[in-house]
Amino acid sequence: MKTILQIEDNHANRLLVERVLEPHPYRLLHAADGETGVTLALEEKPDLILVDMGLPDVDGQTVVTLLKQIPDMENIPIVAITAWPSDKALEMAQQYGCDGCITKPINVKNFPAQIAAFFIDNDA
């Protein structure tokens, strides 16, 4: 079973991701801020990290930079979940070192396939 770490401070957004992914075979972990997210990532070594770019303590860009500098974490895909306008979102996420970007509000119909695609790419 693949483990996904979601670093998201908005409770409603966390619940939405949880409910959309619930029918799928994932173990979902949550962190409400960047510092907790980095700690949990180090402890759990998830298969995928979803990170909100607008966190209250440490911004998403810093979280991504920190995680990508850790030798055991450098190959774990990190996906920005952001409310940035879609035309800029992917460009900004890539600049920040993310492996992908999903814009808010998430499309609940497409979200499971978007998540699965990161595992397919990573397993190749």
C-alpha positions as CSV (number, residue, x, y, z in Angstrom):
1,M,0.0,0.0,0.0
2,K,1.4,3.4,-1.0
3,T,1.7,6.1,1.7
4,I,0.7,9.7,0.9
5,L,1.6,12.6,3.2
6,Q,-0.6,15.6,2.8
7,I,0.8,18.8,4.3
8,E,-2.3,21.1,4.4
9,D,-3.4,23.6,7.1
10,N,-7.0,24.0,5.8
11,H,-9.2,21.4,7.5
12,A,-11.8,21.4,4.8
13,N,-9.2,20.8,2.1
14,R,-7.6,18.0,4.2
15,L,-11.0,16.3,4.6
16,L,-11.8,16.6,0.9
17,V,-8.6,14.9,-0.1
18,E,-9.2,12.2,2.5
19,R,-12.7,11.5,1.3
20,V,-11.8,11.5,-2.4
21,L,-8.9,9.1,-1.9
22,E,-10.7,6.9,0.8
23,P,-11.9,4.3,-1.8
24,H,-8.4,3.9,-3.1
25,P,-5.6,1.7,-1.6
26,Y,-3.6,4.5,0.0
27,R,-2.4,5.1,3.5
28,L,-3.0,8.8,4.1
29,L,-1.0,10.8,6.6
30,H,-1.7,14.5,7.5
31,A,0.3,17.4,8.8
32,A,-1.3,20.8,9.5
33,D,1.9,22.8,9.1
34,G,5.3,22.7,7.3
35,E,7.4,21.8,10.4
36,T,5.2,18.9,11.3
37,G,5.1,17.8,7.6
38,V,8.9,17.7,7.4
39,T,9.2,15.7,10.6
40,L,6.5,13.3,9.5
41,A,8.1,12.8,6.1
42,L,11.4,11.9,7.8
43,E,9.7,9.5,10.1
44,E,7.4,7.8,7.6
45,K,9.2,8.1,4.3
46,P,6.0,8.4,2.3
47,D,5.7,7.4,-1.4
48,L,4.2,10.8,-2.3
49,I,4.0,14.2,-0.6
50,L,1.2,16.7,-1.3
51,V,2.1,20.1,-0.1
52,D,0.0,23.2,0.2
53,M,2.1,26.2,-0.9
54,G,0.5,28.6,1.5
55,L,1.2,27.1,4.9
56,P,1.0,29.2,8.1
57,D,4.5,28.5,9.6
58,V,6.9,27.6,6.8
59,D,5.8,28.2,3.2
60,G,5.5,25.3,0.8
61,Q,8.6,26.4,-1.2
62,T,10.7,26.1,1.9
63,V,9.2,22.7,2.8
64,V,10.0,21.4,-0.7
65,T,13.5,22.8,-0.6
66,L,14.2,21.2,2.8
67,L,12.8,17.8,1.8
68,K,14.7,17.7,-1.6
69,Q,18.0,18.3,0.2
70,I,17.7,15.2,2.4
71,P,19.3,12.2,0.8
72,D,16.6,9.7,1.7
73,M,13.9,12.1,0.5
74,E,15.2,13.4,-2.8
75,N,13.4,10.8,-5.0
76,I,10.0,11.1,-3.3
77,P,7.7,13.0,-5.6
78,I,6.4,16.2,-4.2
79,V,3.2,17.7,-5.6
80,A,2.2,21.3,-5.0
81,I,-1.5,21.7,-4.2
82,T,-2.2,25.4,-4.8
83,A,-4.8,28.0,-5.5
84,W,-2.4,29.8,-7.9
85,P,-3.9,30.5,-11.3
86,S,-3.5,27.3,-13.4
87,D,-1.5,29.1,-16.1
88,K,1.2,29.9,-13.6
89,A,0.8,27.1,-11.1
90,L,2.9,24.4,-12.9
91,E,5.6,26.8,-13.8
92,M,5.9,28.1,-10.2
93,A,5.8,24.6,-8.7
94,Q,8.6,23.4,-11.0
95,Q,10.7,26.5,-10.0
96,Y,10.2,25.5,-6.4
97,G,11.4,21.9,-7.1
98,C,8.0,20.2,-7.1
99,D,7.4,17.1,-9.4
100,G,4.0,18.3,-10.3
101,C,1.1,20.6,-9.4
102,I,-2.6,20.2,-8.8
103,T,-4.7,23.4,-8.6
104,K,-7.4,24.2,-6.0
105,P,-10.2,23.7,-5.9
106,I,-9.3,20.1,-6.8
107,N,-11.4,18.3,-9.4
108,V,-12.8,15.4,-7.3
109,K,-13.5,13.4,-10.5
110,N,-9.9,13.7,-11.8
111,F,-8.0,13.8,-8.5
112,P,-7.5,10.0,-8.0
113,A,-6.1,9.6,-11.5
114,Q,-3.8,12.6,-11.0
115,I,-2.5,11.0,-7.8
116,A,-2.1,7.5,-9.5
117,A,-0.1,9.0,-12.3
118,F,2.7,10.0,-9.9
119,F,3.0,6.4,-8.8
120,I,3.0,5.1,-12.3
121,D,5.8,7.5,-13.3
122,N,7.7,6.7,-10.1
123,D,7.4,2.9,-10.5
124,A,8.8,3.0,-14.1
